[in-house]
Amino acid sequence: MKPRWDTDERGHGVADARQFADAARDLVAAMEAANWVAEEPEAHLLPHIRRICEESPLSLAEAGVAEDGVLVVELHWQGGDESHWPEVWRVIGSFAESASYLHQRSENGTDVFDVVTGMLAGETAFAPHGHTVRLRVTR
């Protein structure tokens, strides 16, 4: 048995997550729709990120929009040996909409959080739209 974490003695879970699969597929379909990603993410999302960073051990070092529309945000963790996860989740929560995807990975010692968030058809009085954000957190 290959453990799933350091104290895992089971080697398997208790259920599947099929009940959430249709909603996940709806988000993927929106992500693949032409022009779903909204313009000017720095105007719509960056003020929320700045507000969280003003009251957090995370500092906003740099932000800009890549050619593919992704808002790339460079953050520095100044909270010592504490986990930065709760603060990163606060940042994401400041702009997250009703449907969201998050993938965290490590890239040359930097924690990278790729986030897609948006409003799907039928969830808003506005046209469906989304945002793509890449948070890069260094210590």
C-alpha positions as CSV (number, residue, x, y, z in Angstrom):
1,M,0.0,0.0,0.0
2,K,1.3,3.4,-0.9
3,P,0.2,5.9,1.8
4,R,-1.7,9.1,0.7
5,W,-0.1,11.1,3.6
6,D,2.3,10.5,6.4
7,T,-0.1,8.8,8.8
8,D,-2.4,7.1,6.3
9,E,-3.1,3.5,7.3
10,R,-5.9,2.8,4.9
11,G,-4.5,3.4,1.5
12,H,-7.9,4.3,0.0
13,G,-10.7,6.7,0.5
14,V,-14.3,6.3,1.6
15,A,-16.2,7.6,-1.5
16,D,-15.9,9.2,-4.8
17,A,-16.8,12.8,-5.7
18,R,-19.1,12.2,-8.6
19,Q,-21.8,14.4,-7.2
20,F,-19.6,17.4,-8.0
21,A,-18.5,16.3,-11.4
22,D,-21.3,17.9,-13.4
23,A,-20.6,21.3,-11.9
24,A,-16.8,20.9,-12.5
25,R,-17.6,20.0,-16.2
26,D,-19.7,23.2,-16.4
27,L,-16.7,25.2,-15.3
28,V,-14.4,23.5,-17.8
29,A,-16.9,24.2,-20.6
30,A,-17.0,27.8,-19.6
31,M,-13.1,27.9,-19.5
32,E,-13.1,26.6,-23.1
33,A,-15.6,29.1,-24.4
34,A,-14.1,31.8,-26.6
35,N,-13.7,35.2,-24.9
36,W,-15.0,34.0,-21.5
37,V,-12.1,35.6,-19.6
38,A,-12.9,39.2,-18.7
39,E,-10.8,42.1,-19.7
40,E,-8.9,44.4,-17.3
41,P,-8.3,41.9,-14.4
42,E,-6.0,44.5,-12.8
43,A,-9.0,46.8,-12.5
44,H,-11.4,44.2,-11.3
45,L,-9.2,42.0,-9.1
46,L,-6.1,43.8,-8.0
47,P,-7.8,46.2,-5.6
48,H,-9.1,43.2,-3.6
49,I,-5.6,41.6,-3.6
50,R,-4.0,44.9,-2.5
51,R,-6.5,45.3,0.4
52,I,-5.7,41.8,1.7
53,C,-2.0,42.4,1.4
54,E,-2.2,45.6,3.4
55,E,-3.3,43.7,6.4
56,S,-1.3,40.5,5.9
57,P,2.3,39.1,6.0
58,L,2.0,38.8,2.3
59,S,3.3,41.8,0.4
60,L,2.4,42.6,-3.2
61,A,5.7,42.9,-5.2
62,E,4.4,43.1,-8.7
63,A,1.4,42.5,-10.9
64,G,0.7,42.5,-14.6
65,V,-1.4,40.9,-17.3
66,A,0.2,38.4,-19.5
67,E,-0.6,38.2,-23.2
68,D,-3.0,35.3,-22.6
69,G,-5.1,37.5,-20.2
70,V,-3.7,35.9,-17.0
71,L,-3.3,38.3,-14.1
72,V,0.2,37.4,-12.7
73,V,0.7,38.5,-9.2
74,E,4.1,38.3,-7.4
75,L,3.7,38.1,-3.6
76,H,6.4,37.9,-0.9
77,W,5.7,36.0,2.3
78,Q,7.0,37.9,5.3
79,G,5.5,35.7,8.0
80,G,8.6,33.7,8.9
81,D,8.2,30.0,9.3
82,E,4.4,30.1,9.6
83,S,2.4,28.6,6.8
84,H,1.4,31.1,4.2
85,W,-1.6,28.9,3.1
86,P,-4.3,30.8,5.2
87,E,-3.2,34.1,3.8
88,V,-3.0,32.9,0.2
89,W,-6.6,31.6,0.6
90,R,-7.6,35.0,1.9
91,V,-6.2,36.6,-1.2
92,I,-8.1,34.0,-3.4
93,G,-11.3,34.5,-1.4
94,S,-11.1,38.2,-2.0
95,F,-11.8,37.7,-5.7
96,A,-13.3,34.2,-6.0
97,E,-16.7,34.0,-7.8
98,S,-19.3,31.2,-7.7
99,A,-17.3,28.6,-9.7
100,S,-13.5,28.2,-9.1
101,Y,-10.6,26.0,-9.8
102,L,-7.3,26.1,-8.0
103,H,-4.0,24.2,-8.6
104,Q,-1.0,24.7,-6.4
105,R,2.5,23.7,-7.6
106,S,6.1,24.5,-6.9
107,E,8.3,26.1,-9.5
108,N,12.0,26.6,-8.6
109,G,11.2,27.2,-4.9
110,T,8.3,29.5,-5.6
111,D,4.7,28.4,-4.7
112,V,2.5,29.0,-7.7
113,F,-1.3,29.1,-7.4
114,D,-3.2,28.9,-10.7
115,V,-6.8,30.1,-10.2
116,V,-9.7,30.2,-12.6
117,T,-12.9,31.8,-11.2
118,G,-16.0,33.0,-12.7
119,M,-19.8,33.2,-13.1
120,L,-21.5,30.5,-15.2
121,A,-24.6,30.9,-17.3
122,G,-27.7,31.1,-15.1
123,E,-25.7,32.2,-12.0
124,T,-25.7,35.9,-12.7
125,A,-27.8,38.7,-14.1
126,F,-24.7,39.6,-16.1
127,A,-23.2,37.7,-19.0
128,P,-21.1,34.7,-17.9
129,H,-17.5,35.6,-17.5
130,G,-14.3,34.6,-15.7
131,H,-10.8,35.5,-14.6
132,T,-7.5,33.7,-14.7
133,V,-4.9,34.5,-12.0
134,R,-1.5,33.1,-11.2
135,L,-0.2,33.9,-7.7
136,R,3.5,33.4,-7.3
137,V,4.6,33.4,-3.6
138,T,8.2,33.6,-2.6
139,R,9.7,33.6,0.9
